Amino acid sequence: MAEANESKKIEDMSFKEASVELEQIVRSLESGDLELEESLERYQRGVEILKSLRTRLATAEQKVQVLLDATNEDAPVTDTTSAPSTAYLDE
């Protein structure tokens, strides 16, 4: 099963699928049964999955915070649509 997931693009995997694959990678690395090259390949894939999971989690946390703020009538509303553009700063 791990080999089927490893050929799948990370961005095409669900959060749960990516989490399961990362757990499998960690277990295989901890076992110490892999050759050096395979260990490095799995480690690299694990780092890529971890980065993707962290990004997805941060995005989800931001969405939850927006929803919580929207349900809290006392919370100030942050409207970023009227913020000035900063595109010219790098020019």
N, C-alpha and C positions, 0 to 999 in steps of 0.2 A: 504494500500500500504506500509506503514512503516513497518508493521510486516513481510511482504514478504522480504523486503530488510534486515531486522535485522537478518534473518536466513542465508542470503548470506554472504559468506566469503568476507572480505574487499578486499583481494588481487584479487578476481574475479570480483570486481566491477569496472566500468569505473570511471574516475575522476569525471565526471558529476554526476553519480549515487551516488558516495560517498559524493559529495558536497551537493546534495539534501537531502540525509539521515541525514547528519550532521545538516543541516538547520532545518529539522523536529524535530530532537532531541532537539536542542536549543529552538525551539518554545514550545515543550511539557514541557521542564524543566522550562521555563519562565512562563508557564501558572499556575503553582503551583497546578495543579489538580492531580498529581501523588502521589501514596503512596511512602514512604521513600525508600523501597526496589527497587521499579521500577525506581525511580529517580536515585538511585545509579547505577543500571544496565545500564540505558540509558547514564548516565554521563560517565561510564567506556567505553561503546561502542563509545561514542562521542570522547573521548580522543584517542582511538585506530584509529578511522577514521581520526582525525586531524593529528596524527603522520604520517599516511600513505600519506595523502594529501601533507603534508609539504615535505616528502621525494620525492614524485613524482614531485612536483614543483621544488625542488632543482635540480633533475636530468634533468628535461626539460630545466631549466635555463642554466645548464652546456652545454647541447647539442646545445642550441641556441648560446651560447658564442663561442663554437668551430666552428660553422657554420659562425658566424660573423668574427671570426679571419681568417678563411679560405678564406673569400671573400675580406678581407683587405690585399692587397699585401704588404703594408708597415709594417704590424704587424709582430713581430718576431714569428717564429714557435716554439712551445714548443713540443719537442719530448721526451716523457717520457719512450719510449721503451728502450732507452739506459741507463736509470738511474740504478744505482747499487741496488741490492736487499737489503732490510733491514730486511729480515726474520730472520737473525741470531741475531738481537738485543735483542730478548726476551729469547734467549737460555742461 
